Amino acid sequence: MASPRVCRPTCLLAHDLVNLVAAIVAHCDLVEMDTALNSPFRKHVEKIKDLALTMAEILLTRTCNPEAESARSALPDGNGFM
């Protein structure tokens, strides 16, 4: 019997990170509610929120993907770094 693929810790880590990112997005929403539309700080809060949402998307779509892991191991150092 083949040994199971060991990606659960990475997936659990991604799950925990996505939960933290969700908290960042929620805090950004609260700050946006209390910030005037013309405030210079609003664009910074929106940027933080956009980056957090992008991070969550990356964690949810690229974690524990066997094809991505195979491609990464094919790189020169085998760890995904050139």
N, CA, C and O atoms as a GROMACS GRO file, in nm:
protein
  328
    1MET      N    1   0.085  -0.118   0.000
    1MET     CA    2   0.000   0.000   0.000
    1MET      C    3   0.089   0.124   0.000
    1MET      O    4   0.185   0.132   0.077
    2ALA      N    5   0.058   0.220  -0.087
    2ALA     CA    6   0.137   0.342  -0.098
    2ALA      C    7   0.113   0.430   0.025
    2ALA      O    8   0.003   0.435   0.080
    3SER      N    9   0.219   0.497   0.065
    3SER     CA   10   0.204   0.586   0.180
    3SER      C   11   0.122   0.708   0.139
    3SER      O   12   0.132   0.755   0.026
    4PRO      N   13   0.041   0.760   0.231
    4PRO     CA   14  -0.041   0.876   0.197
    4PRO      C   15   0.044   0.999   0.173
    4PRO      O   16   0.152   1.014   0.230
    5ARG      N   17  -0.004   1.084   0.088
    5ARG     CA   18   0.066   1.210   0.057
    5ARG      C   19   0.069   1.297   0.183
    5ARG      O   20  -0.034   1.318   0.247
    6VAL      N   21   0.185   1.347   0.216
    6VAL     CA   22   0.200   1.426   0.338
    6VAL      C   23   0.184   1.574   0.303
    6VAL      O   24   0.281   1.644   0.275
    7CYS      N   25   0.059   1.619   0.306
    7CYS     CA   26   0.034   1.761   0.282
    7CYS      C   27  -0.060   1.818   0.385
    7CYS      O   28  -0.095   1.936   0.377
    8ARG      N   29  -0.102   1.738   0.480
    8ARG     CA   30  -0.195   1.787   0.580
    8ARG      C   31  -0.139   1.903   0.663
    8ARG      O   32  -0.211   2.000   0.684
    9PRO      N   33  -0.016   1.898   0.710
    9PRO     CA   34   0.033   2.013   0.788
    9PRO      C   35   0.028   2.142   0.707
    9PRO      O   36  -0.008   2.247   0.760
   10THR      N   37   0.065   2.134   0.580
   10THR     CA   38   0.059   2.253   0.496
   10THR      C   39  -0.084   2.300   0.484
   10THR      O   40  -0.111   2.420   0.492
   11CYS      N   41  -0.177   2.208   0.464
   11CYS     CA   42  -0.318   2.245   0.451
   11CYS      C   43  -0.371   2.304   0.581
   11CYS      O   44  -0.447   2.401   0.579
   12LEU      N   45  -0.332   2.246   0.693
   12LEU     CA   46  -0.375   2.301   0.822
   12LEU      C   47  -0.316   2.440   0.843
   12LEU      O   48  -0.383   2.530   0.894
   13LEU      N   49  -0.192   2.456   0.804
   13LEU     CA   50  -0.130   2.588   0.814
   13LEU      C   51  -0.204   2.687   0.725
   13LEU      O   52  -0.234   2.799   0.767
   14ALA      N   53  -0.233   2.646   0.604
   14ALA     CA   54  -0.307   2.734   0.512
   14ALA      C   55  -0.443   2.768   0.571
   14ALA      O   56  -0.488   2.883   0.563
   15HIS      N   57  -0.509   2.671   0.630
   15HIS     CA   58  -0.640   2.695   0.691
   15HIS      C   59  -0.629   2.800   0.802
   15HIS      O   60  -0.709   2.892   0.810
   16ASP      N   61  -0.529   2.784   0.888
   16ASP     CA   62  -0.508   2.880   0.997
   16ASP      C   63  -0.474   3.019   0.942
   16ASP      O   64  -0.522   3.120   0.993
   17LEU      N   65  -0.392   3.023   0.838
   17LEU     CA   66  -0.356   3.152   0.778
   17LEU      C   67  -0.476   3.220   0.713
   17LEU      O   68  -0.492   3.341   0.723
   18VAL      N   69  -0.560   3.142   0.648
   18VAL     CA   70  -0.681   3.198   0.586
   18VAL      C   71  -0.772   3.256   0.695
   18VAL      O   72  -0.834   3.361   0.675
   19ASN      N   73  -0.780   3.190   0.810
   19ASN     CA   74  -0.860   3.244   0.920
   19ASN      C   75  -0.804   3.378   0.968
   19ASN      O   76  -0.880   3.470   0.995
   20LEU      N   77  -0.673   3.389   0.977
   20LEU     CA   78  -0.611   3.515   1.018
   20LEU      C   79  -0.633   3.624   0.912
   20LEU      O   80  -0.658   3.739   0.946
   21VAL      N   81  -0.623   3.586   0.787
   21VAL     CA   82  -0.648   3.682   0.678
   21VAL      C   83  -0.793   3.730   0.683
   21VAL      O   84  -0.819   3.848   0.659
   22ALA      N   85  -0.885   3.641   0.715
   22ALA     CA   86  -1.026   3.680   0.728
   22ALA      C   87  -1.042   3.786   0.838
   22ALA      O   88  -1.123   3.878   0.824
   23ALA      N   89  -0.967   3.771   0.946
   23ALA     CA   90  -0.972   3.870   1.053
   23ALA      C   91  -0.918   4.005   1.006
   23ALA      O   92  -0.971   4.110   1.042
   24ILE      N   93  -0.813   4.003   0.925
   24ILE     CA   94  -0.758   4.127   0.870
   24ILE      C   95  -0.862   4.196   0.782
   24ILE      O   96  -0.883   4.317   0.792
   25VAL      N   97  -0.927   4.118   0.696
   25VAL     CA   98  -1.030   4.174   0.608
   25VAL      C   99  -1.145   4.232   0.691
   25VAL      O  100  -1.195   4.340   0.660
   26ALA      N  101  -1.185   4.162   0.796
   26ALA     CA  102  -1.294   4.211   0.880
   26ALA      C  103  -1.256   4.343   0.948
   26ALA      O  104  -1.338   4.435   0.956
   27HIS      N  105  -1.133   4.351   0.995
   27HIS     CA  106  -1.088   4.476   1.058
   27HIS      C  107  -1.081   4.589   0.955
   27HIS      O  108  -1.114   4.704   0.986
   28CYS      N  109  -1.040   4.558   0.835
   28CYS     CA  110  -1.040   4.659   0.728
   28CYS      C  111  -1.181   4.709   0.702
   28CYS      O  112  -1.202   4.829   0.683
   29ASP      N  113  -1.278   4.617   0.701
   29ASP     CA  114  -1.418   4.657   0.682
   29ASP      C  115  -1.463   4.753   0.792
   29ASP      O  116  -1.531   4.852   0.765
   30LEU      N  117  -1.425   4.723   0.916
   30LEU     CA  118  -1.462   4.810   1.028
   30LEU      C  119  -1.398   4.948   1.015
   30LEU      O  120  -1.463   5.049   1.039
   31VAL      N  121  -1.271   4.951   0.976
   31VAL     CA  122  -1.203   5.079   0.959
   31VAL      C  123  -1.267   5.157   0.845
   31VAL      O  124  -1.286   5.278   0.856
   32GLU      N  125  -1.301   5.089   0.736
   32GLU     CA  126  -1.366   5.156   0.623
   32GLU      C  127  -1.499   5.218   0.665
   32GLU      O  128  -1.535   5.326   0.618
   33MET      N  129  -1.573   5.151   0.752
   33MET     CA  130  -1.702   5.204   0.796
   33MET      C  131  -1.684   5.333   0.877
   33MET      O  132  -1.770   5.421   0.874
   34ASP      N  133  -1.571   5.344   0.947
   34ASP     CA  134  -1.546   5.460   1.032
   34ASP      C  135  -1.458   5.565   0.965
   34ASP      O  136  -1.418   5.662   1.029
   35THR      N  137  -1.427   5.546   0.837
   35THR     CA  138  -1.338   5.638   0.767
   35THR      C  139  -1.415   5.710   0.658
   35THR      O  140  -1.489   5.648   0.581
   36ALA      N  141  -1.397   5.839   0.652
   36ALA     CA  142  -1.466   5.919   0.549
   36ALA      C  143  -1.421   5.875   0.410
   36ALA      O  144  -1.307   5.832   0.391
   37LEU      N  145  -1.512   5.886   0.314
   37LEU     CA  146  -1.482   5.844   0.177
   37LEU      C  147  -1.363   5.919   0.118
   37LEU      O  148  -1.289   5.863   0.037
   38ASN      N  149  -1.343   6.043   0.157
   38ASN     CA  150  -1.234   6.123   0.102
   38ASN      C  151  -1.108   6.120   0.189
   38ASN      O  152  -1.014   6.196   0.164
   39SER      N  153  -1.105   6.034   0.290
   39SER     CA  154  -0.990   6.026   0.378
   39SER      C  155  -0.869   5.969   0.304
   39SER      O  156  -0.884   5.874   0.227
   40PRO      N  157  -0.750   6.026   0.325
   40PRO     CA  158  -0.630   5.970   0.261
   40PRO      C  159  -0.595   5.831   0.314
   40PRO      O  160  -0.522   5.756   0.248
   41PHE      N  161  -0.647   5.795   0.430
   41PHE     CA  162  -0.618   5.663   0.487
   41PHE      C  163  -0.702   5.553   0.423
   41PHE      O  164  -0.663   5.436   0.426
   42ARG      N  165  -0.814   5.589   0.366
   42ARG     CA  166  -0.907   5.490   0.310
   42ARG      C  167  -0.841   5.407   0.200
   42ARG      O  168  -0.861   5.285   0.194
   43LYS      N  169  -0.763   5.471   0.113
   43LYS     CA  170  -0.699   5.396   0.004
   43LYS      C  171  -0.598   5.296   0.058
   43LYS      O  172  -0.578   5.190  -0.001
   44HIS      N  173  -0.535   5.328   0.171
   44HIS     CA  174  -0.439   5.234   0.231
   44HIS      C  175  -0.511   5.114   0.291
   44HIS      O  176  -0.465   5.000   0.278
   45VAL      N  177  -0.623   5.139   0.356
   45VAL     CA  178  -0.702   5.030   0.412
   45VAL      C  179  -0.755   4.941   0.300
   45VAL      O  180  -0.754   4.819   0.312
   46GLU      N  181  -0.801   5.001   0.192
   46GLU     CA  182  -0.850   4.924   0.078
   46GLU      C  183  -0.738   4.838   0.017
   46GLU      O  184  -0.762   4.724  -0.023
   47LYS      N  185  -0.617   4.893   0.011
   47LYS     CA  186  -0.503   4.818  -0.042
   47LYS      C  187  -0.470   4.699   0.048
   47LYS      O  188  -0.443   4.589   0.000
   48ILE      N  189  -0.470   4.722   0.179
   48ILE     CA  190  -0.444   4.613   0.273
   48ILE      C  191  -0.549   4.503   0.256
   48ILE      O  192  -0.516   4.385   0.254
   49LYS      N  193  -0.674   4.543   0.243
   49LYS     CA  194  -0.783   4.446   0.225
   49LYS      C  195  -0.766   4.368   0.094
   49LYS      O  196  -0.782   4.246   0.092
   50ASP      N  197  -0.733   4.438  -0.014
   50ASP     CA  198  -0.711   4.370  -0.143
   50ASP      C  199  -0.596   4.270  -0.135
   50ASP      O  200  -0.605   4.159  -0.188
   51LEU      N  201  -0.487   4.310  -0.069
   51LEU     CA  202  -0.373   4.219  -0.055
   51LEU      C  203  -0.410   4.098   0.030
   51LEU      O  204  -0.369   3.986   0.000
   52ALA      N  205  -0.485   4.120   0.136
   52ALA     CA  206  -0.528   4.009   0.221
   52ALA      C  207  -0.617   3.912   0.144
   52ALA      O  208  -0.602   3.790   0.157
   53LEU      N  209  -0.709   3.964   0.064
   53LEU     CA  210  -0.796   3.878  -0.016
   53LEU      C  211  -0.716   3.799  -0.119
   53LEU      O  212  -0.746   3.683  -0.146
   54THR      N  213  -0.615   3.862  -0.177
   54THR     CA  214  -0.528   3.792  -0.272
   54THR      C  215  -0.452   3.681  -0.202
   54THR      O  216  -0.438   3.571  -0.255
   55MET      N  217  -0.402   3.709  -0.081
   55MET     CA  218  -0.330   3.608  -0.005
   55MET      C  219  -0.421   3.489   0.026
   55MET      O  220  -0.378   3.374   0.015
   56ALA      N  221  -0.544   3.516   0.065
   56ALA     CA  222  -0.638   3.408   0.094
   56ALA      C  223  -0.664   3.323  -0.030
   56ALA      O  224  -0.669   3.200  -0.023
   57GLU      N  225  -0.680   3.390  -0.143
   57GLU     CA  226  -0.704   3.316  -0.267
   57GLU      C  227  -0.585   3.226  -0.302
   57GLU      O  228  -0.604   3.111  -0.342
   58ILE      N  229  -0.465   3.278  -0.285
   58ILE     CA  230  -0.345   3.198  -0.312
   58ILE      C  231  -0.340   3.079  -0.218
   58ILE      O  232  -0.313   2.967  -0.262
   59LEU      N  233  -0.364   3.100  -0.091
   59LEU     CA  234  -0.360   2.991   0.006
   59LEU      C  235  -0.465   2.885  -0.024
   59LEU      O  236  -0.440   2.765  -0.007
   60LEU      N  237  -0.581   2.928  -0.068
   60LEU     CA  238  -0.689   2.833  -0.093
   60LEU      C  239  -0.672   2.757  -0.225
   60LEU      O  240  -0.718   2.643  -0.236
   61THR      N  241  -0.608   2.818  -0.322
   61THR     CA  242  -0.601   2.754  -0.453
   61THR      C  243  -0.468   2.683  -0.480
   61THR      O  244  -0.463   2.594  -0.564
   62ARG      N  245  -0.364   2.720  -0.411
   62ARG     CA  246  -0.234   2.663  -0.443
   62ARG      C  247  -0.178   2.571  -0.337
   62ARG      O  248  -0.067   2.519  -0.353
   63THR      N  249  -0.250   2.548  -0.231
   63THR     CA  250  -0.200   2.464  -0.123
   63THR      C  251  -0.240   2.320  -0.146
   63THR      O  252  -0.355   2.291  -0.181
   64CYS      N  253  -0.147   2.229  -0.127
   64CYS     CA  254  -0.171   2.086  -0.139
   64CYS      C  255  -0.220   2.046  -0.277
   64CYS      O  256  -0.302   1.956  -0.291
   65ASN      N  257  -0.169   2.112  -0.378
   65ASN     CA  258  -0.201   2.077  -0.515
   65ASN      C  259  -0.091   1.984  -0.564
   65ASN      O  260   0.022   2.029  -0.585
   66PRO      N  261  -0.120   1.855  -0.583
   66PRO     CA  262  -0.016   1.759  -0.623
   66PRO      C  263   0.057   1.799  -0.752
   66PRO      O  264   0.178   1.776  -0.764
   67GLU      N  265  -0.015   1.857  -0.847
   67GLU     CA  266   0.050   1.898  -0.972
   67GLU      C  267   0.151   2.009  -0.945
   67GLU      O  268   0.261   2.009  -1.001
   68ALA      N  269   0.113   2.105  -0.860
   68ALA     CA  270   0.204   2.215  -0.827
   68ALA      C  271   0.326   2.162  -0.751
   68ALA      O  272   0.438   2.208  -0.773
   69GLU      N  273   0.303   2.066  -0.662
   69GLU     CA  274   0.414   2.009  -0.587
   69GLU      C  275   0.510   1.935  -0.680
   69GLU      O  276   0.632   1.943  -0.662
   70SER      N  277   0.456   1.864  -0.779
   70SER     CA  278   0.542   1.794  -0.874
   70SER      C  279   0.623   1.893  -0.955
   70SER      O  280   0.742   1.871  -0.978
   71ALA      N  281   0.561   2.001  -0.998
   71ALA     CA  282   0.632   2.102  -1.076
   71ALA      C  283   0.739   2.169  -0.991
   71ALA      O  284   0.848   2.197  -1.040
   72ARG      N  285   0.708   2.196  -0.865
   72ARG     CA  286   0.803   2.261  -0.776
   72ARG      C  287   0.924   2.171  -0.753
   72ARG      O  288   1.038   2.220  -0.751
   73SER      N  289   0.902   2.040  -0.736
   73SER     CA  290   1.013   1.951  -0.709
   73SER      C  291   1.102   1.934  -0.833
   73SER      O  292   1.216   1.888  -0.822
   74ALA      N  293   1.050   1.970  -0.949
   74ALA     CA  294   1.128   1.960  -1.073
   74ALA      C  295   1.226   2.078  -1.089
   74ALA      O  296   1.314   2.073  -1.175
   75LEU      N  297   1.210   2.180  -1.009
   75LEU     CA  298   1.302   2.294  -1.016
   75LEU      C  299   1.440   2.253  -0.965
   75LEU      O  300   1.451   2.154  -0.892
   76PRO      N  301   1.544   2.327  -1.002
   76PRO     CA  302   1.681   2.289  -0.973
   76PRO      C  303   1.710   2.247  -0.829
   76PRO      O  304   1.780   2.147  -0.809
   77ASP      N  305   1.660   2.318  -0.729
   77ASP     CA  306   1.695   2.279  -0.593
   77ASP      C  307   1.592   2.187  -0.530
   77ASP      O  308   1.611   2.141  -0.417
   78GLY      N  309   1.483   2.158  -0.601
   78GLY     CA  310   1.381   2.066  -0.551
   78GLY      C  311   1.289   2.126  -0.448
   78GLY      O  312   1.197   2.058  -0.403
   79ASN      N  313   1.312   2.251  -0.408
   79ASN     CA  314   1.229   2.315  -0.308
   79ASN      C  315   1.148   2.429  -0.364
   79ASN      O  316   1.084   2.501  -0.288
   80GLY      N  317   1.148   2.446  -0.493
   80GLY     CA  318   1.071   2.554  -0.553
   80GLY      C  319   1.150   2.681  -0.570
   80GLY      O  320   1.095   2.784  -0.608
   81PHE      N  321   1.278   2.675  -0.544
   81PHE     CA  322   1.365   2.793  -0.562
   81PHE      C  323   1.466   2.765  -0.670
   81PHE      O  324   1.516   2.653  -0.684
   82MET      N  325   1.494   2.866  -0.746
   82MET     CA  326   1.590   2.849  -0.855
   82MET      C  327   1.732   2.868  -0.807
   82MET      O  328   1.826   2.857  -0.887
   0.00000   0.00000   0.00000
